[in-house]
Amino acid sequence: MNKKYSFVFIFNLIFLILLISIYSISYKEIKFFSLLNLIVFLFGILLSFIIYYNFLKLVKINLNGQQESEQTLKSKLIKYINEIEKMYLNTQELESVYQNSIKLFESIIIDKESGALIEKHFMSIVEDEIKRASRYNLKFGIIILQICQAVEIKNILKRLVNILKNVLRAVDVIGRYKNGVIILLPQTDFKGTIRTAERIFSEIKDSPSIEKDLILNIGVSCFPYNGKNYDVLIKVAEKNVEQSAKLGGNKVIFGE
């Protein structure tokens, strides 16, 4: 007998004894230890056992149901945790692929000698900017910075690009161009382009990382004043670079 639920049997047995006692007291002609009372008592014990075991069965069913419910909840929770871990691993894999893709893309579009964009990619950005500026009636500037005299042009280019990144805005684009660099200044008018070119020249000449005898030729062009396509804008800027060289260098030339 299960000690935890034995109170059910004892309660039924006590209730039966009380019932027989009350019945005997009510009918004095019937003795307490009569055959009838004995039969009723035995029948009551049998009934108590039946009630007890049915109660145990009911409790067992409830406990099993509760255990099954707990097991179901536990299995669902484990499954949910596994799915979260799987999603986390997939996210890590995607992030790794994304980072590798960025590195691969950068290795393709960035010039290793200078750290600027390769000319082909720079040209595609300018062409997109021409479409945008034409559509929304905007202006932008082009600056070509050419190195005239340098013993180690590769090292100077890297230093120049680092200086330019500190001087220019986040939206400005730096590209590699022949023995120098080319710069795109989105949403910048003619005067703004000239001022930026002069500030760049001043920062480079004042930088302790650049040789004082370095000669720079800087040419400027602006959309739409000097042209409305990439080739024309580049030709105007190059012409101004040549003019700077003819005048002895270290000058910003923007033409008429």
N, C-alpha and C positions, 0 to 999 in steps of 0.2 A: 504494500500500500504506500502510495506517495505521501510522505509526511507533510509536504507543503500544502496539500489539499485534503488532508485527513479530517479537517474541521467539518467538511461537508457531510461525511458519514456520521461523525459524532453528533452534529447538529440534528440530523434526521433521527438518530437513535434516541436522543434526549426528548425530541418532540413526540416520538412515538410513546415513550414511557409516560410522559405527561398526559398524553391523550388517553391512555389506558387507565391511568390513575383517576382522571376526571370522570371517565365513563363508569368506573367501579364505585366511586363516591356518589355519583348521581343515582345509580341503581344498586342500592345496598344489598339486594337479594343476590347479586352476582359477586362472587368472591374474586379478590384480586389475582389469586393464583389458580384461577379456574382454567379449564381446558380451552375455553373460548379465548380468554386473554392470552394464553400461551400461543395459540394458533395465530392470533392477531399480531402478537409480538414477533413470532418467527417470520410471518409475512411482512411485517414492518422492516425487519432486518434485511430480508431479501430485497424489498423495495428500496431500502437505503443504499444497498450495494449497487442496485440498478441505477439509481440517481447519481451515485458517486462516480461510477464508471462512465456514465453518459456525460457527466460534468467534466471528467478528465479528458474524454474524447473531444468535447467541445473546446476545452482549453488547448489541447494539442493541435487541433485544427487552426485555432487562432494564432498559436505560436508558430506553426508551420507557415501560415499565411504571412505572418509578420517577418519570419526569416526569409521567405521567398521574396517578399517585398524589399527587404534590406539587401538581399543578394542581387535583385534586379537593379535597384538603385546604385549599388556598388559597381556592378558591371557597366551600367550606363556612364557612371562617373569615370571609371577607368577608360572606357572607350572615348569619352569626351577629352580626357587628359591626353590620350594617345593621339587624337586628332589635332589637338593644340600643338603637341610636340612635333607632329608631322608638318603642320603649317609653319611652325617656327623654323624647322629644318629647310623647308621649301623656300621660305623667305630668305634665309641665309644663303641658299644656293642662288636665288635670283639676284640678291644683292652682290654676291661674288661675281656672277656673270655680268651684271650691270657695271661694276667697277672695272672688270677686265675689258669690257666693251669700250668704256670711256678711255682707258689707257691705250687700247689699240687705236681708237679714233684719233686721240691726241698724237700718237706716234706717227700717224699718217699725215695729219694736217699741220703739224708744228715742225718748223725748221730746227734741226738739232744744233746748228752752229750759233743761232741767234736767240732761239726761244720764241720767235715771232711766227705768225702763220705763214705757210708757204704761199707764193704769189697766186697760184691757181685758186686756192680756197678764198684768199682775200678778194680776188676778182669776182668770185661768185657772190660774196657778201655785198660788194659794192653794187653789183647789178641788181640785187634784191633791194638795196637801198634806193637805187634810181627809180625802180617801179613804185616803191612806197612814197618817195618824195614827189614823183609825178602825180600820183593819185591824190595826195593830200596837200599839194602845193607847199612842200617843205624845201629846205635848203640843207646842203651838207658840204663839208670841205675836204680836200685832199692835200696832204703834205708829203713831199718826197724829201728825204734826208739822205744825202750822199756823202760818203767818206772819201776825201781826196787823198790824204796822206796818212798812212798807218803801216806800221811794221807787222803787227799781228792783228789783222782785221777781224778774225774770228772772236778773239777775246774782247775787242772793243765793241763789237756788235752786241754781245751778251750784256756788257755793262751799259751800253746805250739803251737797250730794251728795258733793262731794270729801272733806269732813270725815267724812261717814258711811262712806265707803268705807275710810277709814283706821281708823275705830273698830270697824266691824262685822267679822264673820267672812266667810270666802269663801262660805259656804253661805247667808248672809243675803241677802235680796232687797229692793231699793229700788225703789219705784214712785212715779210722779207722782200726786198726789191733790189736786184743786182748787187752792187757793193754797198748797200745801205738798207734803209727801211722806208716803208710807206705807211701813212696813217690815214684812217677814215674818221672824220668828225661828224657824226649824225646830228641833224637839226642845228647846224652852225652856219651862220651867214658869212659873207666875205670878210667883213671886219673882224668877226670872231675867230675865223680861221687864221688870219694874219697875226692877231694877238697871241693865239695859242702857239703858232710857229716861233714867234719871237721869245715867248716864255720858255719854250723847249730849248731853244738855242742858248738862252741865258743860263738855264739850269745845267745843261751839259758843260758849258765852259767853266762854270763855277764849281763843278763836281770834282772832289779830290781824286776820284777813281779814274778820271780822264786826263790824258796827257795835254799839257797846255799848248803844245805845238800842233795839235790836231786841227786840220782844216775841214770844215763842213760847208757843203753847198745845200741850200734849202730852197725848194721851189713849191709854190702854192697854186692850187686851182680850186674853183668852187662851182657847184651845181646850183642853179642853171646858168650862171653868168658866163662861165668859160666853156660850157658844152653840156650836152644832155645824154651823152653815152660814155662808156668807160674809156674807150680808146682816145676820144677827144680830150677828156679830162686829164688823162695820163700824159698826152703829148704836150698840153699846155704846161703842166707841172714840170715835165722834163725840160722844156724850153727855158723855163725860169731857173732850173738847176744849172743849165749851161750858161745862162747869163750871169749867175752868181759866180761860177768858175771863171768867166772872162773878167769879172771885176775883182778877182783876187781871192774869192772864197769868203767864208764866214759871214755870209749875208743871206737875208731872207728876201727872195724876189717873188713878187706876185703880179708883175706885168702891169699893163695899163688898167 
